[in-house]
Amino acid sequence: MIHHNKILDSDLRNKIKNAEICFGGNRKLKIYGTLKCSSGKRMKRENRVFFLSENEAMENGFRPCGHCIKTEYQNWKNGLI
């Protein structure tokens, strides 16, 4: 997990370009989603964290976003995850 306020913007862009970061999350709400999610783009920088994979996000106690990862969210909501 990488905190947004602890990484330089240039390093962040390089990690996204090299597929080292594939998902973003809200540290306070414990929700993760895709980097293109409109909900994720609105969150404050100090609350934003990044993950390499969905597994990493789930291991850190985050749940799927209901907007951009609907199938996984429904599975989580129904107790299947």
C-alpha positions, 0 to 999 in steps of 0.5 A: 500500500502506497500513501498518495501524500508520501510519493512524488507525482513523477514517481506515481506516474511512473508506477502507474505507467509500469503497472506497479499501481493498478488500484486506488483506495480511500484510507478512511472509508476502506474502499478500493477501485480502479484508477479511472473511477469518478468517485476515486478522483474526488477524494482528498489526497491525504486519504488516497492510497494505491495498490498493485492488485485487488488481493493487496487491497483486500488483505489490507481490509478494503472493500470493492467500490460499488461504482467501478467494480460492481460485480466484486462489490455485489459479491462482497455485499452478499457475503461471498467475499 
